[in-house]
Amino acid sequence: MFSQDSKQVQACRLIDFQLSRADNTAIDLATLLLACTDKPLRDAHWDELLRGYHSELQDTLKAAGISNPDTIYSWDQFMVR
């Protein structure tokens, strides 16, 4: 789900229970990006998409009670996987 004004996305939320599983986030991210975007969008916004995904992941960890999500899944760890 996207919320946007005429020029850019303001917020993004994903609700997907189809493939619920404990797995590597790279598989989740690849599935999301390939199923929900086209190549021109990925080419133009790749870094923003990755940062947005990681930010949402960090917010989810915080909501689950992890006070410092970087200790669990930092940006550097995210980029290596």
C-alpha positions as CSV (number, residue, x, y, z in Angstrom):
1,M,0.0,0.0,0.0
2,F,1.4,3.4,-1.0
3,S,0.4,6.9,0.0
4,Q,1.8,9.5,-2.4
5,D,1.3,13.0,-3.6
6,S,1.7,13.9,-7.2
7,K,5.5,13.6,-7.2
8,Q,6.7,11.0,-4.7
9,V,5.7,8.2,-2.4
10,Q,4.9,9.5,1.2
11,A,4.5,6.1,2.9
12,C,4.6,2.5,2.1
13,R,3.1,-0.5,3.9
14,L,3.2,-4.2,3.0
15,I,0.8,-6.7,4.2
16,D,1.6,-10.2,2.8
17,F,0.7,-13.4,4.5
18,Q,0.8,-15.6,1.3
19,L,4.4,-16.8,1.9
20,S,4.7,-16.5,5.7
21,R,7.9,-18.2,6.8
22,A,11.0,-17.7,8.8
23,D,13.6,-17.0,6.1
24,N,16.3,-14.7,4.9
25,T,15.0,-11.1,4.3
26,A,16.7,-11.1,0.9
27,I,14.1,-13.5,-0.4
28,D,11.3,-11.4,1.0
29,L,12.7,-8.3,-0.4
30,A,13.4,-9.8,-3.9
31,T,9.8,-11.2,-4.0
32,L,8.4,-7.8,-3.0
33,L,10.5,-5.8,-5.5
34,L,10.0,-8.1,-8.4
35,A,6.3,-8.6,-7.9
36,C,5.3,-5.0,-7.0
37,T,7.5,-2.8,-9.2
38,D,8.7,-2.6,-12.7
39,K,12.3,-2.3,-13.9
40,P,12.2,1.5,-14.6
41,L,11.0,2.1,-11.1
42,R,13.6,-0.1,-9.6
43,D,16.3,1.5,-11.7
44,A,15.3,5.0,-10.7
45,H,14.7,4.3,-7.0
46,W,16.8,1.3,-6.0
47,D,18.6,2.9,-3.1
48,E,15.4,4.5,-1.8
49,L,13.6,1.2,-2.0
50,L,16.3,-0.6,0.0
51,R,16.5,2.2,2.6
52,G,12.7,2.2,2.9
53,Y,12.5,-1.5,3.4
54,H,15.2,-1.5,6.0
55,S,13.6,1.4,7.8
56,E,10.3,-0.4,8.0
57,L,12.1,-3.5,9.3
58,Q,13.8,-1.4,12.0
59,D,10.4,0.1,13.0
60,T,8.9,-3.3,13.2
61,L,11.7,-4.5,15.5
62,K,11.2,-1.4,17.7
63,A,7.4,-2.1,17.8
64,A,8.3,-5.7,18.9
65,G,10.2,-4.3,21.9
66,I,13.8,-4.2,20.5
67,S,15.1,-0.8,21.7
68,N,18.1,-0.8,19.4
69,P,17.3,-2.8,16.3
70,D,20.8,-2.1,14.9
71,T,22.1,-4.7,17.4
72,I,19.9,-7.3,15.7
73,Y,19.9,-6.2,12.0
74,S,22.0,-3.2,11.1
75,W,22.2,-1.5,7.7
76,D,25.6,-3.1,7.1
77,Q,24.2,-6.6,7.9
78,F,21.2,-5.9,5.7
79,M,23.4,-5.0,2.7
80,V,25.6,-8.1,3.1
81,R,22.8,-10.6,3.1
